[in-house]
Amino acid sequence: MLPRTDMLPRGYAAGAALPWWAKIGGKLAIAALRLPHGLLRRAGLIRHSFVADTEARLLGEPMAHVARFVARHGRPPRGVLELGPGRMVTRAAAYAALGCGPVTFVDVEDDAPREVEAYARVADLARAAGLPAPALGGAADREAALAACDARLLIGGADAFARIPDASVELVLSDVALEHVRRDALPGLLAELRRISAPAALGIHAVDFHDHVGGALNTLRFPPSFWEGGLVARSGLYVNRLGLSQLRAAFAAAGFTTRVTEIRRWPEPPAGAGHAHPALRRPGEDDLVAFARIEAEPAPR
């Protein structure tokens, strides 16, 4: 099956009307001040999942992902993992209503709502769609609401994955998260995904391949010695700068087979294309891919 391919409009993901170098310079300057993370978030200078409160994202996407698994295996998945969910931990109620469990969310920081009402709202949406969602209005706190959904939130890196048993997850999801995993950490992350994946596991990964500062590829210009450093990491600019073919190769090295189900392409090479630092060894054909949805399944050992 060929992937669905869309050509993007001009100006896709361009963001604020500032030169790319001004955006990068401003973020690096703020990072150099080492201001408290919470202060920057309250000021709106950093944020996650900024469209996380729509019904399509809270309920529609879980329904589509579970339906994809059901179409392949004839039943809901036994064990769901979401990587880097940000605020969308509230989708725990949607997975519970769809008959999935247990559900594990893994993130590097805790950006999930603490108000029980946020989780109860998703349960209400599920009930309105005719699904048997758990009653969460009486939950004492977020942890109780998650427990009622047979869900948990783990914060951390490899130490968080160590708490997930081998071959215990059948549906693995990430939504524009893999591009933010540090380049040298990605092989270890994918190895952990392979360890925890059950034989019938299906991974669905939406990945942005643009530079997040202007809908182009200008960040490819920087040498790894700078881009992989602490200043870029603190700035919120970091993406690992892997292209689609490189990411698929990383999945293969970890023991997965992959297929691309959706691609969004630039109508012409964006700014920065053809100017990647040589150390990135990035194939030129990857420069036209701005977004892809990848499905991954464990390869036979």
C-alpha positions in Angstrom: 0.0 0.0 0.0 1.4 3.4 -1.0 1.4 6.1 1.6 -1.0 9.0 1.3 1.1 11.9 0.1 0.1 15.6 0.4 1.9 18.6 -1.0 2.2 21.3 1.5 1.1 25.0 1.0 3.7 27.7 1.0 4.3 29.0 4.4 3.6 25.7 6.1 4.7 25.8 9.8 6.3 29.2 9.2 5.4 30.6 12.6 6.0 34.2 13.5 7.1 36.6 10.7 10.7 36.9 11.9 13.9 35.7 10.2 14.9 32.2 11.2 18.2 33.4 12.7 16.4 35.9 14.8 14.1 33.2 16.3 17.1 31.0 17.0 19.1 33.9 18.5 16.2 34.9 20.8 15.7 31.4 22.1 19.4 30.9 22.7 19.6 34.2 24.5 16.8 33.3 26.8 18.3 29.9 27.4 21.6 31.5 28.3 19.9 33.4 31.2 18.9 30.0 32.8 15.5 31.3 33.9 13.3 28.9 35.8 11.4 26.5 33.5 8.1 27.2 35.2 8.5 31.0 34.7 9.2 30.5 31.0 6.1 28.3 30.7 3.9 30.8 32.5 5.2 33.5 30.2 4.2 31.5 27.2 7.8 31.2 25.9 7.7 27.4 26.0 4.7 25.1 25.7 3.7 21.6 24.7 0.7 20.2 22.9 -0.8 23.7 22.2 -3.8 22.1 20.4 -4.2 19.3 22.9 -7.7 20.3 24.1 -9.8 19.6 21.0 -12.1 16.7 20.8 -10.4 15.4 17.7 -7.1 15.0 19.6 -8.5 13.9 23.0 -10.9 11.3 21.6 -10.7 11.1 17.8 -7.1 10.2 17.6 -7.2 7.4 20.3 -10.2 6.0 18.5 -8.4 6.0 15.2 -5.2 4.4 16.6 -7.1 1.7 18.4 -9.3 1.0 15.3 -6.0 0.6 13.3 -4.9 -2.1 15.8 -8.3 -3.8 15.8 -8.3 -3.9 12.0 -5.0 -5.9 12.1 -5.7 -8.1 15.1 -9.5 -8.2 15.6 -9.4 -7.0 19.2 -8.3 -3.9 21.3 -4.7 -3.8 22.3 -3.6 -5.2 25.6 -1.2 -2.6 26.8 -0.8 0.9 25.4 2.2 3.2 25.6 2.3 6.9 24.7 5.6 8.7 24.4 5.9 12.4 25.2 2.2 13.0 25.6 2.5 16.4 27.3 -1.0 17.5 28.3 -2.6 14.7 26.5 -2.3 12.3 29.4 -6.0 13.2 29.8 -6.5 10.7 26.9 -6.3 7.9 29.6 -10.1 8.1 29.8 -10.4 7.6 26.1 -8.3 4.4 26.1 -10.2 3.1 29.1 -13.5 3.7 27.2 -12.0 1.8 24.2 -11.2 -1.3 26.3 -7.5 -0.8 26.4 -5.3 -1.4 29.4 -3.1 -1.0 31.1 -2.0 2.4 29.7 1.4 3.9 30.3 2.5 7.5 29.5 6.2 8.3 29.5 7.5 11.8 29.3 10.7 13.6 30.3 8.8 16.2 32.3 5.4 16.4 34.0 3.2 18.7 31.9 0.0 16.8 32.4 -3.0 18.6 34.0 -3.5 18.0 37.7 -7.1 18.9 37.8 -9.5 15.9 37.8 -11.9 17.9 35.7 -9.6 17.6 32.7 -9.7 13.8 32.8 -13.5 13.8 33.5 -14.1 15.9 30.4 -12.5 13.3 28.2 -14.6 10.6 29.9 -17.7 12.7 29.2 -16.7 13.0 25.5 -16.3 9.3 25.3 -19.7 8.6 26.9 -21.3 11.1 24.5 -19.8 9.0 21.7 -21.5 5.9 23.1 -18.4 4.4 24.8 -18.3 3.0 28.3 -16.0 5.5 30.0 -15.2 5.4 33.7 -16.8 7.8 36.1 -14.0 10.2 37.2 -15.9 13.1 38.7 -15.4 11.8 42.2 -11.7 11.1 41.9 -9.7 12.7 44.7 -6.8 13.7 42.5 -5.0 13.1 39.2 -3.5 9.9 40.4 -6.9 8.5 41.4 -8.3 9.5 38.0 -5.5 7.7 36.2 -5.8 4.6 38.4 -9.6 4.5 37.6 -8.5 4.4 33.9 -5.9 1.6 34.6 -3.3 4.2 33.5 -0.1 5.7 34.9 2.4 8.5 34.1 6.1 7.8 34.3 8.6 10.7 34.2 12.2 10.1 33.2 14.3 8.4 30.5 15.7 4.9 30.6 14.8 4.6 34.3 11.1 5.1 33.4 11.2 2.4 30.8 12.8 0.0 33.3 9.5 -0.1 35.1 7.7 -1.5 32.0 7.9 -5.3 31.7 9.2 -7.1 28.6 6.7 -7.8 25.8 3.9 -6.1 27.7 2.8 -3.4 25.2 0.8 -3.9 22.0 0.1 -0.3 20.9 3.0 2.2 21.0 2.2 5.8 20.1 4.1 9.0 19.7 2.9 12.3 18.2 5.7 14.7 17.0 7.9 13.4 19.9 10.6 11.3 18.3 12.3 14.2 16.6 13.0 15.7 20.0 14.8 12.7 21.3 18.5 13.4 21.4 20.4 11.9 18.5 22.7 9.8 20.7 19.8 8.6 22.9 17.5 7.4 20.1 19.0 4.0 19.6 18.6 3.2 23.3 15.0 4.4 23.3 14.1 2.3 20.2 15.9 -0.7 21.8 13.6 -0.2 24.9 10.6 0.0 22.7 11.6 -3.3 21.1 12.1 -4.9 24.5 8.7 -4.0 25.8 6.8 -4.7 22.5 4.7 -7.8 22.4 4.8 -10.0 19.3 1.6 -8.4 18.0 2.7 -4.9 18.8 1.9 -2.0 16.5 3.7 1.4 16.7 2.2 4.5 15.2 4.6 7.5 15.1 3.9 11.0 13.7 7.1 12.8 13.1 7.9 16.4 12.0 11.1 16.7 10.0 11.2 20.5 9.7 13.2 22.8 12.0 10.5 24.1 14.3 11.7 27.7 13.9 10.2 28.7 10.5 9.0 25.6 8.7 12.3 24.9 6.9 15.6 23.2 7.4 17.9 26.0 8.5 19.0 24.3 11.7 20.7 21.7 9.6 23.5 24.2 9.0 24.9 24.0 12.5 27.7 21.6 13.4 26.9 18.8 15.9 29.4 20.1 18.3 27.1 23.1 18.9 23.7 21.7 18.2 24.1 18.8 20.6 25.3 21.0 23.4 23.5 22.2 26.5 22.5 25.7 25.3 20.4 24.3 22.5 18.9 21.7 24.8 17.8 24.4 27.3 16.4 26.6 24.5 13.6 24.3 23.4 15.0 24.4 19.9 16.4 20.9 19.9 15.4 18.4 17.2 17.7 15.5 16.3 17.8 16.5 12.6 17.3 13.0 11.3 15.6 12.6 8.0 12.9 10.0 7.2 15.2 7.4 5.7 17.6 7.8 8.7 14.8 7.4 11.2 13.6 4.2 9.5 17.1 2.9 9.5 17.3 3.5 13.2 14.0 1.5 13.7 15.4 -1.3 11.6 18.6 -1.4 13.6 16.5 -1.8 16.8 14.6 -4.8 15.3 11.5 -3.2 13.7 10.0 -3.3 10.3 8.4 0.0 9.2 6.0 1.3 6.6 5.1 4.9 5.9 1.4 5.5 5.8 1.4 9.3 5.3 3.8 11.8 3.9 3.6 15.6 3.6 6.1 17.0 1.2 7.5 20.5 0.5 6.5 21.8 -3.0 10.1 22.8 -3.4 13.3 22.5 -1.3 12.8 24.7 1.8 15.4 27.1 3.1 18.4 25.3 4.4 17.9 22.3 2.1 21.3 21.3 0.6 23.2 23.1 3.3 23.2 20.4 5.9 26.5 20.0 7.9 28.5 17.2 6.4 28.7 15.4 9.7 24.9 14.8 9.6 25.3 12.5 6.5 21.7 13.3 5.6 20.4 12.0 2.3 19.3 14.7 0.0 15.9 13.0 -0.7 15.0 13.5 2.9 15.0 17.3 2.5 11.6 17.3 0.8 9.8 15.4 3.6 8.3 17.7 6.2 6.1 15.2 8.0 5.5 11.4 8.0 3.4 8.9 9.8 5.3 5.7 10.4 4.0 2.3 11.5 6.5 0.0 13.2 6.1 -3.7 14.1 8.6 -6.1 15.8 10.7 -8.0 13.2 11.0 -11.7 14.0 14.1 -12.4 16.1 
